[in-house]
Amino acid sequence: MSIKTLAGYLTILIVSLLLYSMKPAHDVFYSSLPVLMLIYPIAVGYRVKLRFSLKDLLFGLVISLALVIPYFLIFGSNVRAITVYSLIFQLLSVALPEEYFFRGFLQDSVGKNIKAVLFVSLLFSLAHLPRAVFLGEWISLLSFFPSVVMGWLYMKTNNILPGTIFHLLANLVYQASMFNK
């Protein structure tokens, strides 16, 4: 892992820790995290691989549906909890920036093999630690497992699009299952 890659990850982790520890009143402050995840790779001259390929789009959609539908059925998700706002928010503020940074930058920098997928998935899970500690959302640390799927999708396609689709659908279904409780 290069110094630029390590510095990027530590920057994201530190900013996240600071934001969650301060618990700012406005969501505007939290938006600095996805912005930072999008800007950092560009600032260090890294070219993230995002192509709008129909083949990759369908691959991501098929894998996503195969893995997310059973969760949806088992945990009794409420589809009405998925609004246009939550869809746009999850896509632009969570799924795309996180896939851009973690798969398109970190995983691509670390390697294109299963060890890289597992290592970056561990880093991804640890990046959710501030949510767990400061908001009590310990389940967020289980993000390791969907991260392995997202990393595998990136490894297979060399494109963040399939992982972004999976990330978006997994987050929406999880959100809908929490609304049901």
C-alpha positions as CSV (number, residue, x, y, z in Angstrom):
1,M,0.0,0.0,0.0
2,S,1.5,3.3,-1.0
3,I,1.8,6.4,1.2
4,K,-0.9,8.2,-0.9
5,T,-3.3,5.3,-0.4
6,L,-2.6,5.0,3.4
7,A,-2.9,8.7,3.8
8,G,-6.2,8.7,2.0
9,Y,-7.7,6.0,4.2
10,L,-6.4,7.6,7.4
11,T,-7.8,11.0,6.3
12,I,-11.3,9.5,5.8
13,L,-11.1,7.6,9.1
14,I,-9.9,10.7,11.1
15,V,-12.5,13.0,9.5
16,S,-15.2,10.4,10.2
17,L,-14.1,10.0,13.8
18,L,-14.1,13.8,14.3
19,L,-17.5,14.2,12.8
20,Y,-19.2,11.4,14.7
21,S,-17.5,12.4,18.0
22,M,-18.7,16.1,17.6
23,K,-22.2,15.0,16.4
24,P,-22.7,18.2,14.4
25,A,-26.3,19.4,14.2
26,H,-26.5,19.7,10.4
27,D,-26.1,16.9,7.8
28,V,-24.1,19.4,5.8
29,F,-21.0,18.5,7.9
30,Y,-21.5,14.8,7.3
31,S,-21.5,15.5,3.5
32,S,-17.8,16.3,3.7
33,L,-17.1,12.6,4.0
34,P,-18.6,11.5,0.6
35,V,-17.1,14.7,-1.0
36,L,-13.7,13.8,0.4
37,M,-14.0,10.2,-0.8
38,L,-14.6,11.5,-4.3
39,I,-12.0,14.3,-4.3
40,Y,-9.1,12.5,-2.7
41,P,-8.3,10.0,-5.5
42,I,-8.6,12.8,-8.0
43,A,-6.3,15.1,-6.0
44,V,-3.6,12.5,-5.9
45,G,-3.9,11.8,-9.6
46,Y,-5.6,8.5,-9.4
47,R,-8.0,7.4,-12.2
48,V,-10.9,5.4,-10.8
49,K,-12.4,3.0,-13.2
50,L,-16.1,3.8,-13.7
51,R,-17.6,2.8,-17.1
52,F,-21.3,2.7,-18.0
53,S,-21.2,-0.8,-19.6
54,L,-24.5,-2.6,-20.1
55,K,-22.7,-5.9,-19.4
56,D,-21.3,-4.7,-16.1
57,L,-24.6,-3.1,-15.2
58,L,-26.5,-6.3,-15.8
59,F,-23.9,-8.4,-14.0
60,G,-24.1,-6.1,-10.9
61,L,-27.9,-6.2,-11.0
62,V,-28.1,-10.0,-11.3
63,I,-25.7,-10.6,-8.5
64,S,-27.3,-7.9,-6.4
65,L,-30.8,-9.3,-6.8
66,A,-29.6,-12.9,-6.1
67,L,-28.1,-11.9,-2.8
68,V,-30.4,-9.1,-1.7
69,I,-33.8,-10.7,-2.4
70,P,-33.4,-13.5,0.2
71,Y,-32.5,-10.9,2.8
72,F,-35.5,-8.9,1.8
73,L,-37.8,-11.9,2.1
74,I,-36.3,-13.2,5.4
75,F,-36.3,-10.0,7.3
76,G,-39.6,-8.7,6.1
77,S,-38.6,-5.4,4.6
78,N,-41.1,-2.6,4.0
79,V,-40.8,-1.3,0.4
80,R,-42.6,1.9,1.4
81,A,-39.6,2.9,3.4
82,I,-37.7,3.3,0.2
83,T,-38.4,6.8,-1.1
84,V,-37.1,8.7,-4.0
85,Y,-35.1,10.8,-1.5
86,S,-33.6,7.7,0.2
87,L,-32.7,6.2,-3.2
88,I,-30.9,9.4,-4.4
89,F,-29.3,9.9,-1.0
90,Q,-28.0,6.3,-0.8
91,L,-26.7,6.5,-4.4
92,L,-25.0,9.9,-4.3
93,S,-24.0,10.2,-0.6
94,V,-23.2,6.6,0.2
95,A,-22.9,3.9,-2.5
96,L,-21.1,5.9,-5.2
97,P,-18.6,7.8,-3.0
98,E,-17.7,4.7,-0.9
99,E,-17.3,2.5,-4.0
100,Y,-15.3,5.2,-5.7
101,F,-12.9,5.4,-2.8
102,F,-12.8,1.9,-1.3
103,R,-12.9,-0.2,-4.5
104,G,-11.9,2.2,-7.2
105,F,-9.0,3.8,-5.2
106,L,-8.0,1.6,-2.3
107,Q,-8.6,-1.9,-3.7
108,D,-7.2,-0.9,-7.1
109,S,-4.1,0.4,-5.3
110,V,-3.7,-2.7,-3.2
111,G,-4.2,-5.3,-5.9
112,K,-6.6,-7.3,-8.0
113,N,-6.8,-10.5,-6.0
114,I,-8.8,-12.0,-3.2
115,K,-6.3,-10.9,-0.6
116,A,-6.8,-7.3,-1.7
117,V,-10.6,-7.8,-1.6
118,L,-10.4,-9.2,2.0
119,F,-8.0,-6.5,3.2
120,V,-10.0,-3.6,1.8
121,S,-13.2,-5.2,3.2
122,L,-11.6,-5.1,6.6
123,L,-10.6,-1.4,6.1
124,F,-14.2,-0.7,4.9
125,S,-15.6,-2.4,8.0
126,L,-13.2,-0.5,10.3
127,A,-14.2,2.8,8.6
128,H,-17.7,2.1,10.0
129,L,-16.3,2.0,13.5
130,P,-17.1,5.7,14.3
131,R,-20.8,5.0,13.6
132,A,-20.7,2.0,15.9
133,V,-18.9,3.8,18.7
134,F,-20.7,7.2,18.6
135,L,-24.1,6.2,17.4
136,G,-24.3,2.6,18.8
137,E,-24.8,1.1,15.4
138,W,-22.6,-1.9,16.0
139,I,-24.3,-3.8,13.2
140,S,-22.5,-1.5,10.8
141,L,-19.3,-3.4,11.5
142,L,-20.9,-6.3,9.6
143,S,-20.3,-4.3,6.5
144,F,-17.3,-6.5,6.0
145,F,-19.5,-9.2,4.4
146,P,-21.2,-7.1,1.7
147,S,-17.9,-5.4,1.1
148,V,-16.4,-8.7,0.1
149,V,-19.2,-9.0,-2.5
150,M,-18.5,-5.4,-3.7
151,G,-14.8,-6.1,-3.8
152,W,-15.3,-9.3,-5.8
153,L,-17.5,-7.5,-8.3
154,Y,-14.8,-4.9,-8.8
155,M,-12.1,-7.6,-9.1
156,K,-14.2,-9.4,-11.8
157,T,-15.2,-6.3,-13.8
158,N,-12.5,-3.7,-13.1
159,N,-15.4,-1.3,-12.9
160,I,-17.0,0.2,-9.8
161,L,-20.5,0.2,-11.4
162,P,-21.5,-3.3,-10.4
163,G,-20.4,-2.8,-6.8
164,T,-22.2,0.5,-6.6
165,I,-25.4,-1.2,-7.7
166,F,-25.0,-3.9,-5.1
167,H,-24.1,-1.3,-2.4
168,L,-27.2,0.8,-3.3
169,L,-29.6,-2.1,-3.3
170,A,-28.1,-3.6,-0.1
171,N,-28.4,-0.3,1.7
172,L,-32.0,0.3,0.6
173,V,-33.1,-3.2,1.6
174,Y,-31.3,-2.9,5.0
175,Q,-33.0,0.5,5.5
176,A,-36.4,-1.0,4.5
177,S,-35.9,-3.9,7.0
178,M,-35.0,-1.4,9.8
179,F,-38.2,0.6,9.0
180,N,-40.2,-2.6,9.5
181,K,-39.2,-3.0,13.1
